[in-house]
Amino acid sequence: MPIKYQVEQGDCISSIAFEHGFFPDTIWNHPSNAALKEKRKDPNVLLPGDIVFVPDKRLKELTRPTEHLHKFQCKGVPEKLKLQLLLNGVPRASVSYKLTIDDDLVLSGKTDGQGRLQHSIPPNARTGKLIVNNEEAYELLLGDLNPADDLTGIQGRLRHLGFYDGPIDEQITPEMEQALQEFQLSVGLEPDGAINQQTIDALKKAYGG
């Protein structure tokens, strides 16, 4: 039977769809999720407490002749993890890395000329660990970023961009205001430390969504 799923921290449409046996577009484009889709825009950025409608599964029937060998292929639905490594704003090109997803999937390689790396990962992956040049280690919380119009989403983006080192706690502290001012100054906005639509849009653009 259909359910109304309440989003938890770290959930996204891809992980919810995967856990319930659907393709992401089936969930995201369902008419019952139209209001959520309009509000959030990005299926990979949901807020804990959001409600996602998960429909009933539909049985697909196929007719094939008997006494024959038939091969059926189940389509995979991997997600793409894309990262860009920067040092003082400069892309870290051709650096070696090892990426471990959920303590299970191990990937390795070198970043491209723009410091980017990209890999297919399971839709319900939650954590990752990135080791750069066999010495720098970074913990990744996959799907953990909240929408940019929520204060926790603003704090998360400022932290990931290197402007903020405080807690993700929905509190506007002097440290948070300073981080906002430094970010605003870096993108040519009035450094007033205020949360306005210009600042939110600039954060989205700087973070890539």
N, C-alpha and C positions, 0 to 999 in steps of 0.2 A: 504494500500500500504506500501511497505517497507520504512524505514526511516534510515537516518544516525543521530544517537543521539550523541550530544556533551556532554561529561562527565562534571558534575559540582562537586564542593567540597562535599564530603560525599557520592558520588555515588559509587556503585560497581556492578559487573555483576548481583548479586542476586537481588539487589534493582531495577535495570533497567529491568531485566526479569520479576520480579513480577509486576511492574507497567504496563508492556505491555502484561501481560497474558501469559508468557512463563516460562518454566523451565530454570534454569540457564545454564545447559549444552547445551540446544538448541541454546542459544545465543553464549556462549563461544566457542563451537565447530563448529560453522557455518564457512564454507570456507571463507566467506568475512571478518571474524574477525581473520584469521590465522596470519596476520602480527602483529596485536595487541597482540594476545595470545603469540607469540614468544617474543615480546618486553617486556611485563609486567610479564609473567610467572604466576602470582598469580591473579585469577579473583577478589579477594577481595581488591586488591591494584591498583587502577587506578589513573591517573593524570588528573586534570581538563584540558579540551581541547582535551583529547583523543576522537576519534570517534569510536562509536560502531554501527555496522550494526544490525538493528532489522528487521527481515524478515516479510513477510505477514503471518497471521495466516492461518493454514490449517484446513478445516472443516473435522471433524471425524464423519462418519456415522455408526450407529449401527442398525442392524436388529433384531427386537424382535416381538413376536406374540402379536396380539391385545387381548383385554379382559383379560389381565393378569396384575398383579402388578409387576412392575420392580423397582429395587433400583439401582441408579447410585451414585457412590461415587467419589467426586472430591478430588484428592490427594492434600494434603497440602505440602507446600515447606518451612517449617520453617528453619531458620539459627541457628547455634549454637554460643552462646557467651561464650567464655572461658577466664577466668581471673585467675591469680595467685597472691596472696597477699604475699609480702615479707616485712620484717623489718630488715634493715641492712644486706640484702642478705639471711636472714633466713626465710623459709616458715612459714607463720602464720597459723598454723594448728588449726582446730576446733574452729574458731572464728565465732560468729554470724554475719549475715549480712541481709540487706534488699535491694533489687534491684528494682528500678522503671524504666520502659522503656517507653519513650515518654509520661510521665505523665499519663499513662493508665494501663499498665501491671505491677502488683506488685508481686515480687517473693522474697522468703526468704529461709534461711537455714543456714548451717554451712559449712565452708571450709573443704576439706578433709585433710589427713595427710601431703600433700604437699602444703597446702595453696591454693588449686585450687577450683574453682566453675565453673559450666557449666549449661547453660539453653538454651532452644529453644526460639527464639524470631522472630518476623515478619521480613522478608527479607528487608523491607524498613524502619526499625527502624532507627532513627537518633540520639536520645539522651538517656542518662541514668543517673541515680543518684544512687550511691552505698553508703550505710550507714553501717559502721562497728562498732560493739559493741555499737550501739545506740548513738555514739558520734562523730565518724569520718565520714565526708561526702566528697565524690569524684564525680565530674561531668565527665560524659563520652560523647565523641563525636564519635559516631559509624560510621565506614567507612571513617573517616576523615584522616587517615594516608596515606601519599603519598608514591610512590615507593622509595626504598632505594637509587637508583642512582640519585635522585633529591635532591637538597640541603634542601628543605623543609621536605623531607622524612627523611633525616639524622638528622635534627634538632628535628623533632617529636620523633624519636626513642631515641635520647639522652635525651630528656625531660622525656619521659616515663620511661626510665631506671634510672632517678635520677641524671644525670650528667649535665643537662642544664636547666636553668630557664629563658632563654631569649625568645624573640619573634620568631615566625615562619615566617621569612621575607626574606629568601634567601640572607641574609647578613652574610659575614664571619667577625665577630667582635672578639676582644681579648677574650671576654667571650666565644664565640663559639670555638675558638682555644683551650682555656683552657679545655673546656668540652671534646673536641676531645682527647687532651693529657691525660686527666684523664681516659677516656674510654680505650684508647690504652694501657695505663699502666696496667689497670685492667685485660686485656686479653692477656698480654704478648707481645704486639707489640711495636715497636719503638715509643716512645711518642713525635712525631715531629709535631703533630697537622695538618698533611696533610691529605687530602681526597684522598685515593687511593683505589684500588680494595680490598686489604687486610682488610682495615678498614671497607669498605662497607660490605664485606662478614662476618666479625666478628659481625657487627651490626645486620645483618640479623639473624645470628645464636643466638646471645644473646636475640634478640627480638622474636625469634621463627618464623621468616619468613619476 
